[in-house]
Amino acid sequence: MPVSLVPKIRLLIGAVVAMGPGKADLLEAISRTGSISAAAREMGMSYRRGWLLVEALNAAFRQPLVETLTGGQGGGGARVTEFGLEVLRRYRAMESTAARSVASELKRFSRLVAPVRRRK
């Protein structure tokens, strides 16, 4: 039986990943939670790792994708900018287009991959 494979897109600037599936998931989590720390926690990563990824995202694009909000009575937080939402929409569209365009080849390729063995 063929193995189920999923293509993943990573967009590189030289050797640096400007956008990939993990960064896109982080942007979605920040948008949903309003917080880098909550988004990182939700994804099972450290707050520091989340911050480093946000800094890398903001540095890779012409405008910030994430803005931090200063604290107050309700505390600080973060939000994905309109520009960040546009980057995310375009990235997800590329993922969908790529998956559709390679679907038949991926099906044939999956027959060449060893079956996944369950751990005992």
C-alpha positions in Angstrom: 0.0 0.0 0.0 1.4 3.4 -0.9 2.7 5.8 1.8 0.8 9.1 2.2 3.3 11.9 1.4 2.7 15.6 1.8 4.8 18.2 -0.1 6.1 21.1 2.0 7.3 24.5 0.6 10.2 26.3 2.0 11.1 29.7 0.5 14.7 30.5 0.8 16.7 33.7 0.7 20.1 32.3 0.2 20.4 29.6 2.9 17.9 31.2 5.2 14.2 30.0 5.2 12.2 33.2 4.7 8.9 31.2 5.0 8.1 27.6 5.6 5.4 25.5 7.1 6.5 26.1 10.7 6.7 29.9 10.3 3.3 29.9 8.6 1.8 27.9 11.5 3.4 30.3 14.0 1.8 33.3 12.2 -1.6 31.6 12.3 -1.1 30.8 16.0 -0.1 34.4 16.8 -3.1 35.6 14.9 -5.4 33.3 16.8 -3.9 33.8 20.3 -2.8 37.4 20.2 0.5 36.4 21.8 3.9 35.1 20.8 4.3 33.2 24.0 0.9 31.6 23.8 1.5 30.7 20.1 4.9 29.2 20.9 3.4 27.2 23.8 0.6 26.0 21.6 3.2 24.7 19.1 5.3 23.1 21.7 8.3 25.5 21.4 10.0 27.8 23.8 9.1 31.5 24.0 12.6 32.3 22.9 12.3 30.1 19.8 9.0 31.8 19.0 10.6 35.2 19.3 13.6 34.3 17.2 11.3 33.0 14.4 9.2 36.2 14.6 12.4 38.3 14.4 13.6 36.2 11.4 10.2 36.7 9.7 10.2 40.4 10.2 13.8 40.7 8.9 13.0 38.7 5.8 10.2 40.9 4.5 9.8 44.5 3.4 7.4 45.2 6.3 6.9 43.6 9.7 4.7 40.5 9.7 4.2 40.7 13.5 3.9 43.7 15.7 4.3 43.6 19.5 1.9 45.5 21.7 3.1 47.3 24.8 1.8 46.2 28.2 -0.9 47.9 30.2 -3.6 46.7 32.5 -4.3 43.8 30.2 -0.7 43.1 29.5 1.1 43.2 26.1 0.6 40.9 23.2 1.3 40.6 19.5 -0.6 40.8 16.3 -0.1 39.7 12.8 -0.1 42.8 10.6 -2.2 43.2 7.4 1.0 42.7 5.5 1.7 39.5 7.5 -1.8 38.2 6.8 -1.2 38.9 3.0 2.1 37.0 3.1 0.4 34.1 4.9 -2.5 34.0 2.4 -0.1 34.0 -0.5 2.1 31.3 1.1 -0.9 29.0 1.8 -2.1 29.6 -1.8 1.3 28.5 -3.1 1.1 25.4 -0.9 -2.3 24.4 -2.3 -1.2 25.0 -5.9 2.0 23.0 -5.4 0.1 20.1 -3.8 -2.4 20.0 -6.7 0.3 20.3 -9.3 2.4 17.4 -8.0 -0.5 15.1 -6.8 -0.2 12.5 -9.6 3.6 12.3 -9.4 3.4 12.2 -5.6 1.1 9.2 -5.8 3.5 7.3 -8.1 6.5 8.4 -6.0 4.8 7.2 -2.8 4.9 3.6 -4.2 8.7 3.8 -4.0 8.9 4.7 -0.3 9.2 2.0 2.3 6.1 1.6 4.4 6.0 3.2 7.8 6.7 0.7 10.5 4.9 1.0 13.8 6.9 1.1 17.0 6.5 -1.7 19.4 
